[in-house]
Amino acid sequence: MSASKVKMRDRKMKNQPASVQYSSPSAAAGSSSQNGRQEAKDSGWQRNPPPRTGWVRGYQRDGGGGYMTEMPKYITAGAFARSRAAEVKAMLKAVTKRTGSNHVFQALPKHMRRRAMSHNTKRLPRRLRDVASKMREKSLQAGSKKKKELAKSKSRKARRRHGNLLLEFNRRQRKNIWLETHIWHAKRFHMVKKWGYCLGDRPTCKCYRPCYRAMSSHCLLLDISYYCCIELRGEEDTLLTALSQLTSKETGPTFAAALCLSGCRQGSVTVYRAGQYPSHPLGPVTFLWRPRAEGSASRQLWIWAHPALKQDLLPELQRVCECFEAVVPPVIPVATPAESASTLESEPKPEVSPKAKVTPGGKRKRSRVDAGGPPAKKILGDGTRSPDTPVTWKSSSSGIVINDLTMEMVRYRLVGPQSHSVLTETLEAATDCDEAGQSQASSLWWPQHCRDERKMNLHQQQAEVFNTLKGIYSSGEVPPGTVLGLTVDDPRLTLPAKKVKAMPSVNQSQEADEEKRRQLMLQGVPQLCSQSCLWEQSVRDNVTENKISEQELNRMRSELLVPGSRLSPTPLQGRIPILLVHQPGKQVGNDMSSWGAGWDLLLPKGWGMAFWVPLVYRGVRIAGLHMSLKRSQNQGAPHFPHDYPDCPAGIRFQEEQEAELLDKFKRRPPAKRTNYIKHGCLAPFRCPWQQLVEEWELLTRQRGDGQARSTTKPKEEEMTPQPDHAGTKPQSGFTVVRSRKSLRLLSAWCKLPTSRGQRPGRGGGAPPLQQSAADAFLASHRMSVAWVRLSLLSKGKPELHAMVCAPTPEDLKLLGKRDAGTCPQEPPHRDDFKSKTRRRKKSSKTGAGPLQSSDYPGTEASEPSVDAEPDLVLGVWPDPLPSITSHCSRVTLGWVTEGDFSLSAGCGEALGFVSVAGLLNTLLSQPEEHRGKVLLRNPSSLHYRFAQINIEV
């Protein structure tokens, strides 16, 4: 029997009962042949039938094919009934159960099947049409009960309608908030989701160098509206008493600084948990006091914080101000559909002109009066916050009120020396209202403002100061932190026809203008001119609600006699109160003074795009989060939260960064991954600061104990941390040195004795670097790290998490050589985990148990056993890490948090932290001509590069 026939027979016999027995084809054929011979003898036949072998499908006339043709002589009733019952049961099961096909037409032979039979029953044979019709009706009834008909998707034209677009945009903002410039950025930037916002990271075009040139010579524009604003209101003494618990005078000016308290300067300070300085910092914030009002003891303070800091700062402010009583905002009644319909019915219907009649079969343009429902309102403010969520807290004892103004204002940052030129060409001081506008009753704020003569005099003074900015050459010439309040006209009214590049207009002016310019550069903006109506909540809401739409503005422009001219008179809705806050550039160090200075523009919400497009038309360069980080790197300032490892937000950022870098490392093929174990890099994706300071604290203690025991005994053992068998463990937690006095002392010790360009008085009174002075300094900063700036002395580009190491005396001898290949090198390390990783893969396949603690190199017998198998990654050292300081041939001092080639310095520069104990130990062992020289090594390299360490204060 062929294989195909065997398969066919098995398929037909698989549903037969076990009680029915069939003989094999050969046996059936043999028995049939014997029965035939016996019958022939009995009947006198001499002819034998031809033998048949195998299984034959169908009925055979001659009784062949293995079937019995003789009638049995007797039947056993019980056996016969059981056999027939089993056959009937198998037949019923085969009829009721569908084995393969779900349709009738699939039961036909393959040569009779047609595709049209699946949906047209008339194509089937007559004997199957009724069954197919019943199955079709049953399937339709089952589908109508269980499945719902899918709604037809709207056409693209319908989806692109303004109302439908707003509804879709509001739905997409449920998880991540959009800024008002989101759609503009989404078309030109790579967007990232961070801190609950959807922000632009970097442009899709290559513009790294153009952005740097814009910061250095013209203007760079950033949208930082995602920064959170927290408003505090109360008496001045009460506010200062509460806020003094969060700051310290050792780190610099606090909330009580005289210039900042007057309201004419913006201040910045690092906030700590109440009464826990110098440990437990929260992060940096900027603050702005409202100028004092005559006859009022109440003050108003705005604190601007990064969104990653808000969740830690807001509860701390509530605790020190004792503001725990939430003020529930009033619930705005929402009209139901029935009420909306009754309102529409009660309104008189406008008469339809004959021209507006719709022809049969034609399309009718949708008008505002024909709108089927209320227009969709775009989300302004925090879209993820429900209307009934409290955003205001007050204290019954102190009288302080805390108000969360997140997303209530728009904030743009202009960076560059020509930022003031862009602002003076884009903005114009608001024009006064005529007598007709003042006399008529209006709900707008500007006509009421114009009725007060004192307020209009202040507006004239602010306009004069703003016009004086046109004569200043660079934004860095203005005193840092200057605040100027102003009311301007709608910048869309003066939008140029094409893009122009704003340039300074420094001409020979009169002596009076020169005197005003000199006074502005030396003293800044007068305190009276720092006042602005933007501080008033009612004014901000009025300006937002009465903004002129683009459609209405275009309609008003179309009615002008001279196309392209300015609207006259200016619409009353087109007056916007703003605040201009000066941002200081680089203020530390001796080079690139005031680099990166600019202005911040504060606006009411809803006016973001109305100011964004006019600013873009003045030739500014737009940047995102990436360029904001590079700006901080060029200034040598720490960037939040990247460079704040001791803050809660910085710890969370480092954990997210480690997971992201490790996931990126795992996605690469194993043959293309860097083996960090062979390179001697213990932590390529993170910086274990706590372990670093603990090891250096242990080294310092062992060194001090050794000197106390014997001052004449030579040092034979290498400075490596030993296990502390006495049970004394160094205190947990590390801090970043932020005391101005301590940083000036460290900066003076790191500089060379003959450093050129040193400012007079900087570190002049510092004591010389000696062992006694270093021990006295370490007494208060033993578990601390210091923020440093590293400049490479040769070629090379520092990377993220590069190691900062102390050079040996042999390394310092290579500094005078000109050969490029004389840089020190790290000998390759041995990877003992490679075989363990392979063994782990085999054990996971075979089901063997986890590896034991003895299988991991670097673990000692005194350490606890490894209960669970660690997450082994090929080329990465698993936890726990061995000694960090003594793992490589050079002692580790710290790591780099940001590194790149600096376009301003023309060499590689890096920013990072080093252990204070390790830095002082290195400086004490170096000669004066090589003081401050360290080694840098990237995680994926074995080459060390010489660098000069600087601490800029």
Secondary structure, 3 states (H helix, E strand, C coil): CCHHHHHHHHHHHCCCCCCCCCCCHHHHHHHHHHHHHHHHHHHCCCCCCCCCCCCCCCCCCCCCCCCCCCCCCCCCHHHHHHHHHHHHHHHHHHHHCCCCCCCCHHHCCHHHCCHHHHCCHHHCCHHHHHHHHHHHHHHHHHHHHHCCCCCCCCCHHHHCCHHHHHHHHHHHCCCCEECCCHHHHHCCEEEEEECCEEEEEEECCCCHHHHHHHHHHCCEEEECCCCEEEEEEEEHHHHHHHHHHHCCHHHCCCCCCHHHHHCCECEEEEEECCCCCCCCEEEEEEEEECCCCCCCCEEEEEEEECHHHHHHHHHHHHHHHCCCEEECCCCCCCCCHHHHHHHHHHCCCCCCCHHHCCCCCCCCCCCCCCCCCCCCCCCCCCCCCCCCCCCEEECCCCCCEEEECCCCEEEEEEECCCHHHHHHHHCCECCCCCHHHHHCCCCCHHHHHHCCHHHHHHHHHHHHHHHHHHHCCCHHHCCCCEEEEEEEECHHHHCCCCCCCCCCCCCCCCHHHHHHHHHHHHHCCCHHHHCCHHHCHHHHHHHHHCCCCHHHHHHHHHCCCCCCCCCCCCCCCCEEEEEEEEECCCCCCCCCCCCCCEEEEEEECCCHHHHHHHHHCCCCEECCHHHHHHHHHHHCCCCCCCCCCCCHHHHHHHHHHHHHHHHHHHHCCHHHCCCCCCCCCCCCCCCCHHHHHHHHHHHHHHHHHHHHHCCCCCCCCCCCCCCCCCCCCCCCCCEECCCHHHHHHHHHHHCCCCCCCCCCCCCCCCCCCCHHHHHHHHCCCCCEEEEEEEEECCCCCCCCCCEEECCCHHHHCCCCCCCHHHCCECCCCCCCHHHHHHHHHHHHHHCCCCCCHHHCCCCCCCCCCCCCCCCCECCECCCCCCCCCCCCCCCEEEEEEEEEEECCCCEEEEEEEEEHHHHHHHHHHCCHHHCCEEEEECCCCCECEEEEEECCC
